[in-house]
């Protein structure tokens, strides 16, 4: 498994647009053959902070995801909403 945890902080005025665009991206991403899980979480104490949990069968599936139309549309929709650059952490299973 290839796990990616993306930490995002958006501008306060962009929270709803970020959430909507990311949920739309997640809806399409879950249909990709190499996607095991794709979820969005919002921090309870700070609603401008989000965590995107992406689990792929292999690193190559993540690379394919980044070429999809829905991912590219998401990037275009959210880039101007960011309060700081997104930070991704790559993880893998231990078995």
C-alpha positions as CSV (number, residue, x, y, z in Angstrom):
1,X,0.0,0.0,0.0
2,X,1.0,3.6,-0.7
3,X,-0.4,6.1,1.8
4,X,-0.4,9.8,1.4
5,X,-1.5,12.2,4.1
6,X,-2.0,15.7,2.8
7,X,-2.2,18.6,5.3
8,X,-3.9,21.7,4.0
9,X,-4.7,25.0,5.6
10,X,-7.0,27.3,3.5
11,X,-8.0,30.9,3.9
12,X,-11.0,31.4,6.2
13,X,-13.1,32.7,3.2
14,X,-12.1,29.6,1.2
15,X,-13.2,26.9,3.6
16,X,-16.5,26.0,1.9
17,X,-15.0,26.2,-1.6
18,X,-12.1,24.0,-0.6
19,X,-14.4,21.5,1.1
20,X,-16.7,21.3,-2.0
21,X,-13.8,21.0,-4.5
22,X,-12.0,18.3,-2.4
23,X,-15.2,16.3,-1.8
24,X,-15.8,16.3,-5.6
25,X,-12.2,15.2,-6.2
26,X,-12.6,12.4,-3.6
27,X,-15.9,11.2,-5.2
28,X,-14.1,10.7,-8.6
29,X,-10.9,9.4,-7.0
30,X,-12.7,6.6,-5.2
31,X,-13.7,5.2,-8.7
32,X,-10.0,4.9,-9.8
33,X,-8.9,1.2,-9.9
34,X,-5.8,1.8,-7.8
35,X,-7.5,3.8,-5.0
36,X,-8.2,1.9,-1.8
37,X,-9.4,4.9,0.2
38,X,-9.7,8.6,-0.3
39,X,-11.2,10.7,2.6
40,X,-11.3,14.3,3.7
41,X,-11.2,15.4,7.4
42,X,-11.6,18.8,8.9
43,X,-10.0,19.8,12.2
44,X,-12.6,20.4,14.9
45,X,-10.6,23.2,16.6
46,X,-9.6,25.0,13.4
47,X,-12.0,24.7,10.5
48,X,-9.4,26.1,8.1
49,X,-7.3,22.9,8.5
50,X,-7.9,19.8,6.6
51,X,-6.4,16.3,6.2
52,X,-6.7,14.3,3.0
53,X,-6.1,10.6,3.5
54,X,-5.3,8.9,0.2
55,X,-4.5,5.1,0.1
56,X,-3.3,3.6,-3.2
57,X,-2.4,0.0,-4.0
58,X,1.0,1.2,-5.3
59,X,3.0,4.4,-5.9
60,X,2.3,4.1,-9.6
61,X,-1.5,4.4,-8.8
62,X,-0.8,7.7,-7.1
63,X,1.1,8.9,-10.1
64,X,-1.8,7.9,-12.4
65,X,-4.2,9.8,-10.0
66,X,-2.2,13.0,-10.5
67,X,-2.8,12.9,-14.2
68,X,-6.6,12.6,-14.0
69,X,-8.9,15.4,-15.1
70,X,-10.6,15.6,-11.7
71,X,-7.3,16.0,-9.9
72,X,-6.1,18.7,-12.3
73,X,-9.5,20.5,-11.9
74,X,-9.1,20.2,-8.1
75,X,-5.6,21.8,-8.2
76,X,-6.9,24.7,-10.3
77,X,-9.9,25.2,-7.9
78,X,-8.0,25.1,-4.6
79,X,-4.6,26.6,-5.3
80,X,-5.7,30.2,-4.7
81,X,-7.6,29.1,-1.5
82,X,-4.5,28.0,0.3
83,X,-3.2,30.0,3.3
84,X,0.1,28.1,3.1
85,X,1.5,25.4,0.8
86,X,0.0,21.9,1.2
87,X,2.2,19.4,2.9
88,X,2.2,15.7,1.9
89,X,3.6,12.8,3.9
90,X,4.1,9.5,2.2
91,X,3.7,6.3,4.3
92,X,3.7,2.6,3.5
93,X,2.4,-0.5,5.3
94,X,4.8,-2.5,7.4
95,X,3.7,-6.0,6.3
